[in-house]
């Protein structure tokens, strides 16, 4: 079974930075891409960013464009989310997800592997 483990979350002041990591372990599979989603208290899980296996396709939600950067290191089976200029509105549990099939990147239903999440808290 494929396992995804997020790390790098924590507490940071507004304007600060964090780098999240999503490491895959277990069974190796053909991954079409990896995405990051987040869920704040009382809100629906929302798409943040995604990257294809080769890195040639990258997607961001509008609210993080120019601030967040998604990247991957396939040799380490790891995807990163560099989060700069953080805002209190970015506070959420961040989940990484992987997809082993082609399809849409923007919705949770497009992914079949999920991590447990890592808390990101941005203070004012």
Steps between C-alpha positions, in 0.01 A plus 500: 500500500627845412550731796529876480645688795490877528745698707612856547188652645505722803437845636631802315444873507320670215747574224715204591573181312463127537593211277276198504622160387302202383698178496368184342591156627382145457401366164643682205240595248468703186402840634345743259526783747482630853282770645471704815166573658412685817208509735433772753256459788144522379602513135511252217821341386643713223757454230831680550753378244590200289789373294529227241755223530740666258437846638390637166149567624455719806178646631416744780186639644479875451537586866852357521642598162822692540542383858511120489722280286449129446790281394605139510804280534412168345825340615381556855132435427429836656289798404549839661286803555700813570269748668614861513329819611264298712172652608269410787253385236745224409444336837373148438587135506694430183468165329703355219340264255625291212326374193590181317276572207449775251229753553416829661739644759265743671265282700555249781325233297787515253738345753516156653775534764493745790724599785387563856547874481723752668383806688603843379416791726575857400469758774429869455 
